Amino acid sequence: MHIDATPLREWAGPRQLLRNAAFALLLFGFLATRAALADGASRAGAGTVPPAIAGSWLGSLEYRDYSSDARVTLPTLLTIGRRDGGFVFFYTFDDGAGKVVRDREQVSIDLGARRYVIDDGSPDGRDAYRIDACEGFVDAANGGTFVALGDGTENDLPVDVRETLTVSRTTLTLLRETRARGSSASFAFRHRYRFSRISPMP
């Protein structure tokens, strides 16, 4: 086998050695930067509510009636848009006998800061919760579940609130449970939204 020694001599020359060293440093820097960017992207993606939560959802609201303690179910349409780094939830309820009720909420979800805020725009309509547990939400294509705790008012009485949001590519569930403020009793059902996606993924 014949080996041409000229390229080897050129590779081993002082000038070429300096060029090779410079190239190696550039290559090392590029690989290190790419690894850091990949790690940063992974960390940024972890704990992020997927933008795919936006869209139109059809389902129902089931709630516990204050007066009778019976459970009532209303057909519900939910449209979620993105705004100011958060989401806007537009609800349309079919309350029967041709009566339609609409509601709007500004929703902010920050899993990194463990903060969940719902604001309906009224003077006392801002509720801030601490996200106590979270599972999933590792990237924009997958859903997950988080549980948030906070304070609220129910039937004019102060209560502890537990909100659980579960979202997938095709389903969305919002569960609210409450108990007397400061109580060690189990949380009790207050209401639950259950939806299926009716719009294409954004």
N, C-alpha and C positions, 0 to 999 in steps of 0.2 A: 504493500500500500504506500502510495506516495503522499507525503504531507508537505505542503508549501509552507516553509518557515517564515516567509515574509510577513504575513499578517500577525504571526506570533511576535516577531521582532517589533513590529509597529505597536502592537498592543502593550508590549513591555517597555516601550520607550518612555522617558520621563514626562514628556509633554502629554502623551496618551494616558499615562498613569494619572496625571492630574485631572485630565478630562474625565477619565473613568471614575475617579474619586468624586468629582463634582456631580457626575451623573448619578452615582450611587446615593449621594446625599439628597439630590433632588427626588430620586425615586423613593427613598426612605421617607422624606417629608411628605410626598404625595400619598404614600400608603398610610402614614400616620394620620394625615388630615382626613383622608377618606374614612378611616376607621373611626375617627372622632366624630365626623359628620354622621356616620351611620349610627353610632352610639347615641348621639344627640337626637337624631330623628326617632330612634327607638324610644328614648325617654320622653320625647315630646308627644309621640303617639300614644304611649302608655297613659291610661287614665283620661282619655279624651272621649267625650260623648260624640258619637259619629254624626257628621252632618246629615247622614241619611235619615236621621230622625225627622228631618223636614219633609213635608209632603201632606197628603190628605189621607185621613184615617176614618173608617166607619165602624161604629160599634155601639156601646151602650154605657150609661152611667147607672150604677146600682148604689142606692144610698139607704141609710137607716132613718126612717121618719122620726122626728123628735117627739111628736105627740103620741103615736101609736106603737112606736118601736118596730113597726113592720118595715120590710124592705121593699123599696120601690125601684122599678127599672124604667129608664127613659132611653129611647133611641137617640144616639148622639153622633154628630159629625164633628171631627176635629181637623183643623187645618193648621199646620205649623210652618211658620216662616222664620228666616234668619234675620236678625237685626241687631246692630251695635254689639257684635260679639256674643250675642245670646240668641234667644228664640222668642217668638210671639205665638202664643196658643190662642186660636180662635175657635170657640165652642159654639155649636148650634144644637139646641135640645128640642126634641119634639115632646111637648108637655101634654099632648092629647087635646082633643076637641079643637083642632086647628090652631092651638096656641104654640108659638115658637119663641123660645128664649135664647138669647145670645149672650156670650160672655167673652171677655178678652183678658189675657194675662201676659205680662212680660216675664220671661223665665230666664234666669241666669244659672248656669251649672258650671262650677269650677272644681273639678275633681282634685286638681293639684292642691288647691287651697282648702279643699273639703268644705265647700260652701255651695248652698242651693237656695236661691232666692226666688220668690214668687210675688209679683206686684200687679194688682188689678187696677191700679190707677186711682183708687179712692184714698181719702185722707189716712185711713187706718188699714189700708189694704196691702201693706208690704210685710211679708213673712219671711224671715231669714232662718235657715236651718243649717245644722252642722252635719256633714256627711260622716256617718259613723262606720259604715262598712261599704265596700265596693268590690265587685267581682266582674271581670271582663273588661270591655272597652279598651282593648289593646291596640286596635287600629280602626280605621274608618269603615272597614267592611264588616266588622263584627259588633254585636251588641253586648249587653251586659246588664247588671243589676246594681243599684246602689240603695242604701237605706239612710235616711236623713232624720235627725231628731231636732225638735224645737218646741216653742211655746205657741199656744193659740187660745182661741175662745170658742166655746161650744155652748149654744143655748144660754149665752151671757155669763158663762162660768169659765174660769181659767182652766186650761187643760195642757197636758203634755201631748205632743203630736209626734207620730212616727209616719213618715212618708216613704214608700218604696216604689221606685221606678224600674221597670224591666222593659227593655227594648231589644228587638231583633230586626232582621231585614224585613219581616212581614207582620210582626205583631208589636203592640205597645200596651203596657198595663201600668196604671197608676193606682196605688192602694194607699188610703189614709186610715190610720188607726189612732185612737185617742184614749186617754185615761185622766182622772182627776189630777190636777197639778201637784207634783211631789209625791204622788201615790206610788206604792210598790206593786200594785195590782197589775195584772196582765193588760196589755193594750186590747181595746175592743174595736170592732169594725165600725167605721164611719161611712166611707164610701169607696167604690172601686170603679175605675174606667177600664174598659177592655175594648181594644181596637184591632182591626185588621187593615193593612195598607190597601188603598184603592187607587193610588197614583204610582207612576213609575218611580224607581229609585232616582234620586237627584244626581 
